[in-house]
């Protein structure tokens, strides 16, 4: 376990991609023994008809099936053998771990009564009660409280989706107490109990004046001590001791930007009065402009971020206070075009959800920024579902803000099926151990995770994050999964492989041709796999070919 045998000497490898600690074939961390490393078009409105899009999709799926017959292992591909145990149970997945984050500036678009049903079709895929964070840089740049029109739109959005809100409160302005109290009052008036918490401040280390706070003399004081005192003063004023704890903080800009002791200070001064949980942000610590797909999806980069997060998690666990990653995505600053908005982004999203849930976070909010703007300023590249605008739908009406699904969204759906078994359900599973028995000649950048559902089924997630290398995976499971056929579904790329923006399919379905509806198109495609007894007869195996730039979920059915 402790040795580090490099599998690849290619220049595409970042640092070292080594077996056991930083290998290219990895099993998702569960505990030490199992931690072996083994488009929608942007623009004003749809540019092709539903029929044209489906024709293109069918043509692509046919050509892909001619390239690979994925009904059985492919003889020319190397095979890795992975063992999955049904116990002991590890971390429990929070019922609504996957969540979203949105700036205040255009959040009212989701509640536009002309199109809110289409947005409901999007958000209700994730959970019966999705968690939506509204905040970000916009909350600390506020000069006035959002108007009634915003709150009315949020109420309509809530009514259509049954969502719950975490709302950002300003902390940088000198009049933060007054504005925060007004926001809380307005949210109670319009949204009631659907508001589950408030985040006080956003990325304070990046404020225009730097980290600090307003002193009793009304002057700005620099440094962490001034910040901690200001945070405490505002928190007590808006959520005094004895009332229901509703606040979270400190909202650091990344998991590695501030000392652990500073997070502990915020925790200890607030846990008895106003803190319901802690929150931090996470973005991969890498250069946005030069990062390659291989580097962004590499195991060492993820390991670094998770290890820094776990430093915080240990404090939260000790004090029995949850920590929420309230803002995150594949790259900071909205991501990079032709990288974050491709299947690269989807694979990053799916793997990160598993990694940070297993690390103990209570939520993982993928940030969509403003979503989009009617002036044709497009949403940020790493947005899962961009807000596009249809013009002249009705005479003399403003443009219609409709959902435009982009590549990263398929990673959201992949995780949802693994964690909950179907759309619109709460997660119902725990992590279970996975380890690599034999990597064979498989050198693809792969990741394998496993979750055990409450009713006993094993959901095994296979992610091939490699641009070019294919592998078969032999999954060895316990005897209670040997009697029934497993159900296999796939995430497959479009014509551009890992850099595909469109014609991506998940479970045989796609958002190509969805128009203004927000509905996934086509019939669900699943494959049944019968388990085969291992040579010793004690366990059984499933064999799954996993081409490059793809993913698969195998649900092994439990039986007595």
Phi and psi in degrees as a GROMACS rama.xvg file:
@    title "Ramachandran Plot"
@    xaxis  label "Phi"
@    yaxis  label "Psi"
@TYPE xy
-80.2818  -16.4646  UNK-2
-75.1749  158.625  UNK-3
-129.387  97.0151  UNK-4
-101.756  113.289  UNK-5
-68.0295  135.394  UNK-6
-97.9501  -23.2106  UNK-7
-139.489  137.618  UNK-8
-109.798  10.3512  UNK-9
-62.1867  146.693  UNK-10
-67.061  -14.1413  UNK-11
-75.5982  -11.2734  UNK-12
-79.0222  138.492  UNK-13
-95.5412  132.432  UNK-14
55.0071  -115.783  UNK-15
-129.31  131.422  UNK-16
-103.491  99.0406  UNK-17
-120.283  150.886  UNK-18
-66.941  143.12  UNK-19
87.1404  -46.0918  UNK-20
-114.111  -43.4658  UNK-21
-133.576  47.5633  UNK-22
-79.7235  162.357  UNK-23
-80.9025  -21.5264  UNK-24
-109.966  115.17  UNK-25
-128.243  145.247  UNK-26
-99.8342  136.874  UNK-27
-57.0031  135.081  UNK-28
-57.1989  130.769  UNK-29
-128.26  -50.8823  UNK-30
-155.129  176.374  UNK-31
-58.59  -41.5268  UNK-32
-70.4056  -22.1861  UNK-33
-100.651  0.56016  UNK-34
-89.4723  51.9858  UNK-35
-92.9431  143.276  UNK-36
-89.3713  53.6429  UNK-37
-71.5371  145.459  UNK-40
-70.2634  132.381  UNK-41
-75.8108  145.544  UNK-42
148.779  -164.948  UNK-43
-74.3339  -39.6256  UNK-44
-159.093  168.613  UNK-45
-57.3876  141.236  UNK-46
-101.372  -5.49836  UNK-47
-141.457  159.892  UNK-48
-74.1975  162.02  UNK-49
-57.6774  -42.0519  UNK-50
-63.9134  -42.978  UNK-51
-62.5546  -42.1228  UNK-52
-65.0268  -41.7505  UNK-53
-68.6885  -35.1784  UNK-54
-60.7643  -46.0196  UNK-55
-62.136  -40.6702  UNK-56
-64.1288  -46.2097  UNK-57
-62.2333  -39.4116  UNK-58
-62.7861  -42.8972  UNK-59
-66.3736  -42.7214  UNK-60
-62.9651  -37.3893  UNK-61
-64.1776  -45.6766  UNK-62
-64.9632  -35.5384  UNK-63
-66.9103  -39.6651  UNK-64
-66.3786  -27.8195  UNK-65
-72.3962  -31.146  UNK-66
-73.0107  -44.5815  UNK-67
-131.223  129.785  UNK-68
-95.4583  103.628  UNK-69
-94.0173  15.2901  UNK-70
-73.3166  -19.0541  UNK-71
-152.385  164.237  UNK-72
-54.4983  145.209  UNK-73
-97.4672  119.708  UNK-74
-57.5463  -32.1961  UNK-75
-78.4379  -9.38702  UNK-76
-93.7218  145.196  UNK-77
-68.2516  156.453  UNK-78
-122.446  131.69  UNK-79
-108.61  143.183  UNK-80
-108.712  125.105  UNK-81
-125.99  134.461  UNK-82
-103.706  134.325  UNK-83
-122.711  125.237  UNK-84
-101.847  147.322  UNK-85
-85.6251  1.62898  UNK-86
-171.014  166.184  UNK-87
-73.1584  159.656  UNK-88
-71.7873  138.256  UNK-89
-101.955  -144.678  UNK-90
-57.3509  139.972  UNK-91
-85.0478  134.338  UNK-92
-75.9689  128.268  UNK-93
-56.3486  144.695  UNK-94
-57.4627  -34.0838  UNK-95
-131.505  72.9689  UNK-96
-73.2499  -48.1044  UNK-97
-73.6761  125.789  UNK-98
-146.053  177.707  UNK-99
-125.502  165.255  UNK-100
-137.316  137.949  UNK-101
-143.959  140.428  UNK-102
-72.0993  155.515  UNK-103
-63.9388  -26.4206  UNK-104
-60.2556  -38.6146  UNK-105
-126.696  18.0583  UNK-106
-64.1948  -24.3252  UNK-107
-63.5027  -19.0596  UNK-108
-59.6437  -34.3203  UNK-109
-65.9377  -22.3969  UNK-110
-103.288  12.4646  UNK-111
-60.2814  117.515  UNK-112
-61.9233  -19.2433  UNK-113
-73.8905  -21.4902  UNK-114
-137.448  3.58418  UNK-115
-60.1327  -28.6937  UNK-116
-65.9474  -33.358  UNK-117
-68.525  -41.0712  UNK-118
-65.8483  -33.7412  UNK-119
-63.7238  -36.7  UNK-120
-60.3688  -31.3079  UNK-121
-74.4518  -59.2393  UNK-122
-68.9241  -31.1935  UNK-123
-72.481  -9.74657  UNK-124
-65.3412  -31.0299  UNK-125
-81.8556  -31.5971  UNK-126
-171.395  155.471  UNK-127
-69.1603  -15.079  UNK-128
-148.11  77.5095  UNK-129
-59.2734  151.01  UNK-130
-104.612  123.254  UNK-131
-120.168  119.914  UNK-132
-94.5161  129.1  UNK-133
-113.265  115.464  UNK-134
166.952  -159.065  UNK-135
115.854  -155.719  UNK-136
-57.1283  -31.3341  UNK-137
-64.1661  -27.2459  UNK-138
-71.5759  -34.2156  UNK-139
-88.7451  -7.24408  UNK-140
-96.2569  1.16464  UNK-141
-59.3501  138.747  UNK-142
-115.177  -11.0834  UNK-143
-155.721  159.93  UNK-144
-72.8174  140.039  UNK-145
-51.7718  141.204  UNK-146
-73.8521  171.841  UNK-147
-57.3535  -32.3804  UNK-148
-61.3669  -35.8077  UNK-149
-67.4536  -45.1213  UNK-150
-67.307  -37.1047  UNK-151
-64.2169  -42.5202  UNK-152
-64.1963  -41.5731  UNK-153
-63.5148  -36.1395  UNK-154
-64.5892  -43.0425  UNK-155
-64.0209  -38.9625  UNK-156
-64.5608  -43.618  UNK-157
-60.1323  -45.5512  UNK-158
-63.2642  -32.2062  UNK-159
-81.7373  -25.1473  UNK-160
-116.568  -13.5787  UNK-161
60.6792  31.9574  UNK-162
-78.564  162.615  UNK-163
-115.257  149.268  UNK-164
-116.919  144.104  UNK-165
-118.214  118.572  UNK-166
-107.5  136.036  UNK-167
-79.4651  137.496  UNK-168
-114.352  144.247  UNK-169
-71.7841  144.24  UNK-170
-130.514  -21.3993  UNK-171
-74.1558  -40.0101  UNK-172
-64.8781  150.172  UNK-173
-63.9734  -29.8091  UNK-174
-96.8743  33.4559  UNK-175
-59.2718  -36.7566  UNK-176
-61.7768  -50.1545  UNK-177
-63.3558  -45.2801  UNK-178
-66.0133  -40.414  UNK-179
-64.271  -41.2792  UNK-180
-62.0755  -39.1416  UNK-181
-68.7201  -39.4957  UNK-182
-63.7235  -42.8751  UNK-183
-63.3727  -40.1222  UNK-184
-66.0423  -43.7763  UNK-185
-65.1536  -39.9356  UNK-186
-66.384  -37.9261  UNK-187
-65.9559  -37.7551  UNK-188
-65.3211  -45.6006  UNK-189
-95.5325  -31.9519  UNK-190
-113.079  -16.7261  UNK-191
56.6421  -136.037  UNK-192
-73.151  -4.36968  UNK-193
-72.3103  -12.0186  UNK-194
-85.5885  114.493  UNK-195
-98.1528  -9.46035  UNK-196
179.618  170.357  UNK-197
-132.163  137.464  UNK-198
-98.7576  124.655  UNK-199
-94.3367  103.237  UNK-200
86.1971  159.946  UNK-201
-141.742  119.69  UNK-202
45.8987  60.6215  UNK-203
-62.3947  -23.5043  UNK-204
-69.3519  -14.0904  UNK-205
-108.296  13.9576  UNK-206
-61.2576  155.799  UNK-207
-54.4504  -35.0503  UNK-208
-91.3871  2.25171  UNK-209
80.8096  -179.516  UNK-210
-66.6026  130.901  UNK-211
171.071  -160.67  UNK-212
-166.295  171.834  UNK-213
-88.9169  127.667  UNK-214
-81.645  173.043  UNK-215
-63.8845  -19.7345  UNK-216
-87.6898  3.20851  UNK-217
80.9147  7.94392  UNK-218
-105.626  151.086  UNK-219
-74.4115  132.448  UNK-220
-116.255  132.091  UNK-221
-88.2968  153.524  UNK-222
108.932  164.517  UNK-223
-66.0011  -39.5453  UNK-224
-61.2357  -41.6355  UNK-225
-65.232  -38.1449  UNK-226
-63.2943  -48.1336  UNK-227
-60.3907  -40.7011  UNK-228
-67.3865  -40.7321  UNK-229
-66.8455  -43.3097  UNK-230
-56.8161  -47.0135  UNK-231
-64.5718  -41.615  UNK-232
-63.0578  -47.416  UNK-233
-65.7104  -43.5295  UNK-234
-59.3509  -46.7354  UNK-235
-64.9864  -32.517  UNK-236
-70.8951  -33.5175  UNK-237
-101.321  -18.8182  UNK-238
-142.614  70.0603  UNK-239
-65.8997  159.151  UNK-240
-55.8662  140.072  UNK-241
98.781  -19.3282  UNK-242
-93.6503  170.53  UNK-243
-62.8331  132.548  UNK-244
-70.0828  122.67  UNK-245
-129.839  -2.13575  UNK-246
-104.553  157.517  UNK-247
-140.211  160.23  UNK-248
-175.356  178.504  UNK-249
-91.8604  -4.27242  UNK-250
68.2627  37.8408  UNK-251
-52.2404  149.485  UNK-252
-67.6252  -20.4708  UNK-253
-161.411  163.136  UNK-254
-72.282  -11.5353  UNK-255
-117.751  16.2595  UNK-256
-91.4362  -21.9586  UNK-257
-134.351  150.374  UNK-258
-61.0668  149.182  UNK-259
-59.8073  -34.851  UNK-260
-62.403  -29.3217  UNK-261
-71.3211  -39.2038  UNK-262
-62.3542  -40.9975  UNK-263
-61.8625  -37.6047  UNK-264
-62.4564  -45.3087  UNK-265
-63.044  -39.5829  UNK-266
-62.931  -52.9353  UNK-267
-67.287  -32.2931  UNK-268
-80.1567  -14.8312  UNK-269
-119.657  -9.50345  UNK-270
-67.0758  -27.2466  UNK-271
-84.8703  -17.9785  UNK-272
-114.779  -56.6789  UNK-273
-129.751  -14.6396  UNK-274
-81.8399  120.855  UNK-275
-90.6424  -26.0668  UNK-276
-168.889  171.797  UNK-277
-101.41  157.435  UNK-278
-143.918  142.768  UNK-279
-139.76  168.085  UNK-280
-109.114  161.66  UNK-281
-143.46  127.802  UNK-282
-137.859  141.502  UNK-283
-53.3971  134.905  UNK-284
-85.2705  84.2334  UNK-285
-158.595  160.326  UNK-286
-74.7172  114.508  UNK-287
-57.7339  -34.7162  UNK-288
-79.1694  -28.1855  UNK-289
-110.987  -12.5308  UNK-290
-60.8643  138.64  UNK-291
-98.4479  167.531  UNK-292
-59.3298  -42.1084  UNK-293
-61.0705  -42.8945  UNK-294
-68.4006  -43.332  UNK-295
-62.4664  -33.4626  UNK-296
-97.4648  8.11165  UNK-297
-73.8611  151.555  UNK-298
-68.4428  -41.3668  UNK-299
-58.0334  -37.3492  UNK-300
-65.6643  -43.7844  UNK-301
-66.0719  -41.914  UNK-302
-56.9944  -39.809  UNK-303
-62.6512  -48.2541  UNK-304
-63.7434  -43.0745  UNK-305
-65.6731  -39.6674  UNK-306
-64.2183  -39.3865  UNK-307
-66.9058  -39.2077  UNK-308
-63.3602  -40.8526  UNK-309
-63.0159  -25.8463  UNK-310
-60.6127  -39.654  UNK-311
-72.0931  -41.4803  UNK-312
-60.8093  -34.8072  UNK-313
-60.4749  -38.0475  UNK-314
-69.2286  -44.452  UNK-315
-60.8187  -42.0727  UNK-316
-63.9607  -43.5451  UNK-317
-60.055  -40.258  UNK-318
-96.4555  6.97765  UNK-319
55.8586  45.4697  UNK-320
-127.22  124.775  UNK-321
-67.5172  154.75  UNK-322
-122.131  126.629  UNK-323
-108.808  130.285  UNK-324
-83.5225  92.5422  UNK-325
-84.4354  -6.43401  UNK-326
-154.988  129.067  UNK-327
-162.079  164.814  UNK-328
179.74  179.057  UNK-329
-64.2298  -31.9351  UNK-330
-146.153  149.171  UNK-331
-72.5329  169.168  UNK-332
67.7872  22.391  UNK-333
90.0381  -4.99163  UNK-334
90.574  -177.57  UNK-335
-122.279  131.584  UNK-336
-58.1541  147.398  UNK-337
66.7185  13.0476  UNK-338
-134.546  -64.9211  UNK-339
-65.5798  -28.2377  UNK-340
-95.8238  22.5422  UNK-341
-119.405  -174.603  UNK-342
-60.278  -22.622  UNK-343
-55.0945  -46.4727  UNK-344
-63.0961  -39.031  UNK-345
-65.1844  -43.1533  UNK-346
-67.1152  -37.3667  UNK-347
-62.7338  -46.4453  UNK-348
-58.2069  -50.7157  UNK-349
-60.2983  -47.5209  UNK-350
-67.2784  -39.8245  UNK-351
-64.771  -36.6105  UNK-352
-60.5628  -45.8523  UNK-353
-62.0267  -46.572  UNK-354
-63.3609  -44.017  UNK-355
-82.5459  -25.5377  UNK-356
-67.1101  -44.6391  UNK-357
-63.7502  -28.2189  UNK-358
-78.2594  -10.6653  UNK-359
111.711  -0.53707  UNK-360
-63.9078  151.245  UNK-361
-94.5575  -12.295  UNK-362
-162.983  155.899  UNK-363
-142.304  99.327  UNK-364
-98.7073  108.498  UNK-365
-78.9623  125.34  UNK-366
-86.9236  127.74  UNK-367
-106.91  3.05104  UNK-368
60.4064  -134.228  UNK-369
-87.2406  -5.04996  UNK-370
82.811  -49.1683  UNK-371
170.226  176.548  UNK-372
-148.023  140.579  UNK-373
-65.2637  -11.371  UNK-374
-79.1651  8.64612  UNK-375
77.4488  13.6957  UNK-376
-76.1519  108.171  UNK-377
-71.6813  159.754  UNK-378
-65.2394  164.918  UNK-379
-65.8501  151.813  UNK-380
-59.0004  -31.7868  UNK-381
-88.2329  11.6128  UNK-382
-67.3928  133.068  UNK-383
-69.6808  -47.6914  UNK-384
-131.837  108.661  UNK-385
-78.43  150.528  UNK-386
-90.9261  112.509  UNK-387
-103.002  169.32  UNK-388
-131.091  124.893  UNK-389
-97.2753  127.319  UNK-390
-99.477  151.944  UNK-391
59.2069  29.9719  UNK-392
-66.1726  -42.9574  UNK-393
-133.539  142.332  UNK-394
-59.0005  139.703  UNK-395
61.9604  20.0643  UNK-396
-108.839  152.265  UNK-397
-65.2087  162.316  UNK-398
-59.2136  150.938  UNK-399
-91.2465  118.303  UNK-400
-83.3914  97.3256  UNK-401
-106.754  158.464  UNK-402
-79.5274  130.752  UNK-403
-120.624  105.024  UNK-404
-72.9079  132.822  UNK-405
-116.056  168.499  UNK-406
-50.1557  -44.0783  UNK-407
-56.0864  -28.4378  UNK-408
-57.303  -31.0625  UNK-409
-65.3907  -26.7762  UNK-410
-68.6147  -34.6934  UNK-411
-61.7542  -45.2441  UNK-412
-68.457  -37.7775  UNK-413
-56.8862  -50.6168  UNK-414
-61.2448  -42.1428  UNK-415
-59.1429  -42.9751  UNK-416
-67.9202  -38.149  UNK-417
-66.43  -41.7481  UNK-418
-84.1195  -30.8891  UNK-419
-120.707  -14.3311  UNK-420
86.4048  -19.3618  UNK-421
-165.27  169.509  UNK-422
-74.5321  153.521  UNK-423
69.4094  24.9484  UNK-424
-124.239  156.627  UNK-425
-74.2355  151.095  UNK-426
-60.3516  145.249  UNK-427
-139.12  36.4766  UNK-428
-142.74  161.371  UNK-429
-121.369  150.856  UNK-430
-68.9307  144.837  UNK-431
-129.991  160.158  UNK-432
-65.8434  141.732  UNK-433
-133.926  134.447  UNK-434
-147.766  154.49  UNK-435
-90.676  120.848  UNK-436
-83.6682  -39.1177  UNK-437
-156.265  119.53  UNK-438
-79.227  -16.056  UNK-439
57.3247  -137.614  UNK-440
-102.016  15.0266  UNK-441
-74.6746  117.209  UNK-442
-118.971  13.6377  UNK-443
-70.7171  154.691  UNK-444
-80.4753  85.7585  UNK-445
-113.484  158.754  UNK-446
-140.855  135.793  UNK-447
-125.864  127.875  UNK-448
-125.248  155.806  UNK-449
-140.963  137.952  UNK-450
-126.123  140.911  UNK-451
-106.58  121.201  UNK-452
-75.949  158.794  UNK-453
-57.976  -32.721  UNK-454
-85.5817  2.91189  UNK-455
110.443  -22.1053  UNK-456
-62.9979  148.863  UNK-457
-100.254  126.894  UNK-458
-110.648  110.368  UNK-459
-105.039  122.259  UNK-460
-104.383  124.89  UNK-461
-116.907  121.096  UNK-462
-119.001  118.738  UNK-463
-101.87  100.108  UNK-464
-92.1926  14.8878  UNK-465
-87.425  144.045  UNK-466
-72.1477  -28.3304  UNK-467
-138.005  -25.1159  UNK-468
-90.4941  136.041  UNK-469
-106.647  155.136  UNK-470
-149.894  150.631  UNK-471
-91.1922  148.085  UNK-472
-124.327  124.567  UNK-473
-98.4926  115.311  UNK-474
-102.074  118.734  UNK-475
-97.8644  124.971  UNK-476
-125.964  167.241  UNK-477
-70.9701  160.194  UNK-478
-60.264  -26.4997  UNK-479
-69.6875  -2.29865  UNK-480
-112.433  18.8226  UNK-481
-99.6376  -5.412  UNK-482
-96.4727  -25.8906  UNK-483
-118.58  155.463  UNK-484
-68.1413  139.751  UNK-485
-84.1705  157.216  UNK-486
-109.172  121.187  UNK-487
-111.829  130.436  UNK-488
-129.285  154.491  UNK-489
-129.839  146.815  UNK-490
-104.436  115.469  UNK-491
-121.825  146.369  UNK-492
-77.6237  167.259  UNK-493
-85.5513  -167.737  UNK-494
-60.9314  -23.2348  UNK-495
-90.7553  13.8196  UNK-496
63.4363  -133.296  UNK-497
-65.8219  -19.0698  UNK-498
-97.7594  16.4727  UNK-499
-66.3421  135.473  UNK-500
-102.985  -28.852  UNK-501
-130.784  174.735  UNK-502
58.5417  25.9429  UNK-503
-78.9642  140.015  UNK-504
-122.495  144.203  UNK-505
-129.353  121.73  UNK-506
56.7304  32.561  UNK-507
78.8205  0.744024  UNK-508
-110.771  163.852  UNK-509
-152.396  164.557  UNK-510
-99.9153  2.90505  UNK-511
-60.2873  132.437  UNK-512
78.8277  12.6145  UNK-513
-77.7776  -10.8962  UNK-514
57.266  -127.342  UNK-515
-99.1731  9.41015  UNK-516
-86.5899  -27.028  UNK-517
71.3873  15.4075  UNK-518
-103.77  137.526  UNK-519
-69.0531  143.939  UNK-520
-109.567  151.779  UNK-521
92.1079  175.102  UNK-522
-94.4171  144.092  UNK-523
-68.4153  133.319  UNK-524
-111.903  121.838  UNK-525
-128.67  157.742  UNK-526
-125.766  135.386  UNK-527
-94.7231  132.134  UNK-528
-121.259  124.701  UNK-529
-86.6398  134.325  UNK-530
-72.4341  151.52  UNK-531
-120.18  136.339  UNK-532
-62.3864  142.412  UNK-533
-74.4986  167.261  UNK-534
-58.9079  -35.6181  UNK-535
-80.617  -5.75462  UNK-536
74.0226  0.846879  UNK-537
-86.9759  -29.7443  UNK-538
-132.193  -173.157  UNK-539
-141.001  172.299  UNK-540
-136.693  150.107  UNK-541
-118.423  140.571  UNK-542
-117.988  123.347  UNK-543
-127.653  118.736  UNK-544
-76.5752  133.14  UNK-545
-127.086  97.1204  UNK-546
-67.8654  164.066  UNK-547
-57.8369  152.786  UNK-548
54.366  50.9056  UNK-549
-153.436  173.313  UNK-550
-144.731  163.823  UNK-551
-151.424  148.202  UNK-552
-123.047  124.882  UNK-553
-109.589  119.344  UNK-554
-99.9326  107.656  UNK-555
-86.831  128.62  UNK-556
-86.5379  130.199  UNK-557
-77.9759  142.649  UNK-558
-147.767  155.927  UNK-559
